[in-house]
Amino acid sequence: MSHYDKLRPSDDLRFCDCKELRELLLVHRLTGNPVHCFACNGTIDPQRLGLSSKQVDMVRSWHGQFQALYSLWLDSGEYEVWAKAQLLRQDGQVNRDGLAAVAALSTLLPTYYWWFHDESDPVPRCCPVCGGKLSAPRGHGHGQCDTCQVVI
């Protein structure tokens, strides 16, 4: 088993077929691989990027945390409010680890982190990391902060 197999579950439905990758997006999409092409939103095979074992492990660890919290939030049970609060916490471990994974991936290609947003909440106007105004989205979410590499 290669270290790439950790991010190659059989449930990914659409892979990126762009000839040239320019930017990445780290986002939980209810699939096994959270590394996507920013342009087409397709999943990217980790071997195509040449991810190191450390990068794979950082992404996988973050994804496991995010997936667990997201599942608790989706469940709408007694953990929903707590899980949402954890997903939104600027200084929470899941977001610190997500931003660390983005930094590691950005050594290869510029990478953005899809910050959790509950669509029943008002549309965010500020970056959750720096508090700066969000710029217009480039195909994803409601806005983005290029300084913090965050998409909401």
Disulfide bonds with the S-S distance in Angstrom:
none
